[in-house]
């Protein structure tokens, strides 16, 4: 496993990097009727989306399909990851009414699957876990047929906070690994790779019926051997769903781009992930954590019915 991938990739780094983005990374500028409608809806309800805050390249496609990833607990993060476009600093006090407004937006959009994420809130005693849990409860009360995926921060590994969210019964519990262990200090100074592994072990111990998910950004200086090893370790803690996408440098102040991965390389990595036992792998240059999230839920539901393990979605 992996020999074909190494043959495809050749050198670790593209030398030199092309002056322009490769053709497979070019996307249309966001627009369209549904895009405009959702943008107005978010502003009317004073809500934030990671689609906008993180400069996601898929915002036009996803919003035109009526899907969005809601970002709760404000738009200012207490951490300053070297790859992330979200603003950092001292956040304002959170809004206790925000879960109800998110549920209202989802009800108006008639979503079948909602993704909820947040900035890091290391300033809060529970790191924001209660607001996550209340948002899940509010959505399920308004739209019982809507599945809910949470993309949570690490809560500094606090088990009580993790349990608070799990007890609200999200349909998918997602926490992004982001990069390989060697690059954590450089790329994600507020995070700890070992903490990510502990989070997934604890999640499966507390709620084995809830599928777990994670994502890795490629192109920040990792080697292919490190990527595959990280994938192996994520399977060892029983992560179910994996996303792999290309790092796109938000500005000159962010960590430099190391290389562009080709669509063929992403396909090879997807094949390796499936061989390792992930129940679903979404891999591609423009893939982000919640990209095609509804399709992932369907895939998990089909896998659960085939294996008889009761996986939900």
C-alpha positions in Angstrom: 0.0 0.0 0.0 1.4 3.4 -0.9 4.0 2.4 -3.5 1.8 3.8 -6.3 1.3 7.0 -4.4 5.1 7.5 -3.9 5.6 6.9 -7.6 2.9 9.5 -8.5 4.2 12.1 -6.1 7.9 11.8 -6.9 9.8 14.6 -5.1 8.4 15.8 -1.7 8.3 19.4 -2.9 7.3 20.8 -6.3 10.5 22.7 -7.3 9.8 25.5 -8.0 6.2 26.2 -7.1 4.2 27.5 -10.1 3.7 31.2 -10.3 -0.1 30.8 -10.6 -2.5 28.4 -9.0 -3.0 25.2 -11.0 -6.2 25.0 -13.1 -7.8 22.5 -10.7 -7.9 25.2 -7.9 -9.7 27.8 -10.0 -13.4 28.3 -8.9 -16.1 30.7 -9.9 -16.6 33.9 -7.9 -19.5 33.4 -5.5 -22.9 34.7 -6.8 -26.3 33.6 -7.8 -29.8 33.9 -6.3 -29.5 31.4 -3.5 -26.0 32.7 -2.5 -27.5 36.2 -2.2 -30.5 34.9 -0.2 -28.3 33.1 2.3 -26.0 36.0 2.7 -28.9 38.3 3.6 -30.3 35.6 5.9 -27.1 35.3 7.8 -26.8 39.1 8.2 -30.5 39.5 9.2 -30.1 36.9 12.0 -26.6 38.2 13.0 -24.9 34.9 12.3 -21.4 34.0 11.1 -20.3 31.2 8.8 -16.9 29.6 8.5 -17.5 29.7 4.8 -17.0 33.5 4.8 -14.6 33.9 7.8 -12.1 31.2 6.6 -12.3 32.3 2.9 -13.5 28.9 1.8 -13.1 28.4 -1.9 -16.4 26.4 -2.0 -18.7 29.1 -0.6 -20.3 29.7 -4.0 -21.0 26.0 -4.7 -22.2 25.2 -1.2 -24.4 28.2 -0.8 -26.0 27.7 -4.1 -26.9 24.2 -2.9 -28.5 25.7 0.2 -25.8 24.4 2.7 -23.6 26.3 5.0 -21.4 25.8 8.1 -22.5 28.0 10.9 -19.8 29.4 13.2 -21.1 30.0 16.7 -19.5 31.8 19.7 -18.4 34.9 17.7 -15.9 35.5 14.9 -12.7 36.1 17.0 -10.5 33.2 18.0 -8.4 33.0 21.1 -5.7 31.2 19.1 -3.5 32.2 16.2 -2.9 29.2 14.0 -0.4 29.9 11.2 -2.6 28.6 8.4 -6.0 30.1 9.4 -7.7 33.2 8.0 -10.1 33.6 11.0 -9.4 36.7 13.1 -7.7 36.2 16.5 -7.7 38.2 19.6 -9.9 38.7 22.7 -13.5 37.7 21.8 -16.6 39.4 23.0 -19.0 37.8 25.5 -21.0 35.1 23.8 -24.7 35.5 23.0 -26.9 33.1 24.9 -29.6 33.5 22.2 -27.4 32.4 19.4 -28.5 28.7 19.4 -32.1 29.8 18.8 -31.1 32.0 15.9 -29.0 29.2 14.3 -32.0 26.9 14.6 -34.2 29.5 13.0 -31.9 29.9 10.1 -31.7 26.2 9.5 -35.5 25.9 9.7 -35.9 28.7 7.1 -33.4 26.9 4.9 -35.1 23.5 5.5 -31.7 21.8 5.7 -31.5 18.0 6.0 -27.9 18.3 7.4 -26.4 21.1 9.4 -22.8 21.7 10.3 -21.9 23.7 13.4 -18.4 24.9 14.2 -16.8 27.7 16.3 -13.7 29.6 17.0 -11.6 28.5 19.9 -12.9 30.0 23.2 -10.1 29.3 25.7 -11.5 32.3 27.6 -14.6 30.4 28.7 -14.8 28.0 31.7 -16.3 25.2 29.5 -14.6 26.4 26.3 -18.0 26.9 24.7 -19.3 23.4 25.1 -22.7 24.5 26.5 -23.5 26.6 23.5 -22.6 23.8 21.1 -24.9 21.4 23.1 -27.7 23.9 23.2 -27.4 24.6 19.5 -27.8 20.9 18.8 -30.8 20.7 21.0 -32.5 23.7 19.5 -32.0 22.4 15.9 -33.4 19.0 16.7 -36.4 20.6 18.5 -37.2 22.7 15.4 -36.2 20.2 12.7 -36.1 16.6 14.1 -35.3 15.2 10.7 -32.2 17.4 10.3 -29.0 15.6 11.2 -26.4 17.7 13.0 -22.6 17.6 12.6 -20.4 19.5 15.0 -16.9 20.6 14.1 -15.6 21.4 17.6 -12.4 22.9 18.9 -10.2 20.8 21.2 -11.8 22.2 24.4 -8.2 21.9 25.7 -8.9 18.2 26.1 -11.4 18.8 28.9 -13.5 15.6 29.2 -16.5 17.3 30.8 -16.8 19.7 27.9 -16.5 16.9 25.3 -19.1 14.9 27.2 -21.5 17.9 27.4 -21.5 18.0 23.6 -21.8 14.3 23.1 -24.8 14.1 25.5 -26.7 16.4 23.2 -26.4 13.6 20.6 -24.8 15.2 17.5 -25.0 12.9 14.5 -21.2 13.4 13.7 -18.5 14.5 16.1 -15.8 16.2 14.1 -12.5 17.6 15.3 -9.8 18.5 12.8 -6.2 17.1 13.2 -5.1 19.8 10.6 -1.5 18.6 10.1 1.1 16.0 11.0 2.7 15.8 14.5 6.1 17.4 13.4 4.4 20.6 12.2 2.1 21.2 15.2 4.5 23.6 17.0 4.9 25.7 13.8 1.3 25.5 12.4 -0.9 25.0 15.4 0.9 26.3 18.4 -2.1 26.3 20.7 -2.9 22.6 19.9 -1.3 19.3 20.8 -1.3 16.3 18.5 -1.4 13.9 21.5 -4.5 15.8 22.7 -6.3 15.1 19.4 -5.7 11.3 19.8 -6.9 11.4 23.4 -10.1 13.3 22.3 -11.0 10.6 19.8 -10.3 7.8 22.3 -12.5 9.5 24.9 -15.3 10.2 22.4 -15.5 6.6 21.3 -15.4 5.4 24.9 -18.3 7.7 25.9 -20.4 7.5 22.7 -19.3 4.7 20.5 -22.5 5.0 18.4 -21.6 8.6 17.2 -19.4 8.6 14.1 -16.1 10.6 14.5 -14.5 12.7 11.8 -11.3 14.6 11.2 -9.5 16.6 8.5 -6.0 17.2 7.4 -4.7 20.2 5.4 -1.9 19.3 2.9 0.8 21.5 1.5 2.3 23.0 4.7 5.6 21.1 4.7 4.6 17.5 5.5 6.1 14.4 3.8 3.9 11.8 2.3 5.2 9.2 4.8 4.0 11.5 7.6 0.6 11.9 6.1 0.1 8.2 5.7 1.4 7.5 9.3 -1.0 10.1 10.7 -3.8 8.4 8.8 -2.8 5.1 10.4 -2.8 6.6 13.9 -6.3 8.2 13.3 -7.6 4.7 12.4 -6.0 3.3 15.6 -8.3 5.6 17.6 -11.2 4.5 15.4 -11.9 7.7 13.5 -14.6 7.0 10.9 -14.5 9.8 8.4 -11.4 11.6 6.9 -11.2 14.7 4.8 -8.0 15.7 2.9 -7.7 19.1 1.2 -5.1 21.5 -0.2 -3.7 24.3 1.9 -4.2 27.7 0.3 -2.3 30.5 1.9 -4.7 33.2 3.0 -2.1 36.0 3.1 1.7 36.7 3.2 1.6 36.7 7.0 0.5 33.0 7.0 2.7 29.9 6.7 4.1 29.6 3.2 2.7 27.0 0.8 5.1 24.1 0.4 3.5 22.3 -2.5 0.4 21.8 -4.6 -1.1 18.3 -4.6 -2.6 17.1 -7.8 -6.1 15.5 -8.1 -4.4 12.2 -8.9 -2.4 12.4 -5.7 -5.6 13.1 -3.7 -7.2 10.1 -5.4 -4.3 7.9 -4.4 -4.5 9.2 -0.8 -8.2 8.5 -0.8 -7.6 4.9 -1.8 -5.0 4.5 1.0 -7.5 5.8 3.5 -10.2 3.4 2.4 -7.6 0.5 2.6 -6.8 1.6 6.2 -10.4 1.2 7.1 -12.0 4.7 7.1 -15.6 4.4 6.4 -15.6 7.5 4.2 -12.8 9.5 2.7 -13.3 12.9 1.0 -10.1 13.9 -0.7 -9.4 16.6 -3.3 -7.8 20.0 -3.8 -10.8 22.0 -2.8 -12.1 19.7 -0.1 -12.7 21.3 3.3 -14.0 19.7 6.5 -17.7 20.2 5.7 -17.5 19.8 1.9 -20.1 17.3 0.7 -21.0 16.8 4.4 -24.5 15.6 3.4 -23.1 13.0 1.1 -20.9 11.8 4.0 -23.9 11.3 6.2 -25.6 9.3 3.6 -22.4 7.2 3.1 -22.2 6.5 6.9 -25.9 5.6 7.0 -25.4 3.1 4.2 -22.3 1.7 5.8 -24.1 1.3 9.1 -27.0 -0.6 7.6 -24.6 -2.9 5.7 -22.5 -3.7 8.7 -25.4 -3.8 11.3 -23.4 -1.6 13.7 -26.2 0.9 14.2 -24.2 4.0 13.0 -26.5 6.9 12.8 -27.0 9.6 10.3 
